[in-house]
């Protein structure tokens, strides 16, 4: 290959890289606009506030309590399947929590309801652990999806209601102003992946 051809190839790679960066910027800008727009319109609505408060069941302390209660109920009833489900729920939730916490520790992003400067709402490297700067990714979503998937794996008949509840928890995070759509999407992927990994370690019988 001649020097001219090599130069054109490098130029094409640079242009492709620049276009990818521009595309990512457009995606984040759209994400910010949607998150701000929805939150500004709905975050004070009584229904959104009520649904948002209910979604806090997916916060770490109550979710861990639910997981441990499931294990205890299974042990008391001598129900191996229920006990295994609780263990699966706890493990999937724990792994999802570890992953989202590691990401939050390394990426700063102001939450939509802060309504601050646009640059503050762009995911950037950082280590601020304050709640207002921890929008990315959604921990509620990651935990809810991980636990719902764990339940659905053991009890397929319950898949629709438990996954529907997890989806509702994820969806309400945008109008309540606690997360942008991308935060929720990444949280869902984390939750799904965490449960899938646990399923390899704890196979269903």
Secondary structure, DSSP 8 states (H G I E B T S, - for coil): --HHHHHHHHHHHHHHHHHHHHHHHHHHHHHHHHHHHHHHHHTT-HHHHHHHHHHGGGSHHHHHHHHHHHHHHHHHTT-HHHHHHHHHHHHHHHHHHHHHHHHHHHEEB--GGG---GGGGS-EE-----GGGB-SS-HHHHHHHHHHHHHHHH-GGGHHHHHHHHHHHHHHHHHTTS--HHHHHHHHHHHHHHHHHHHHHS---
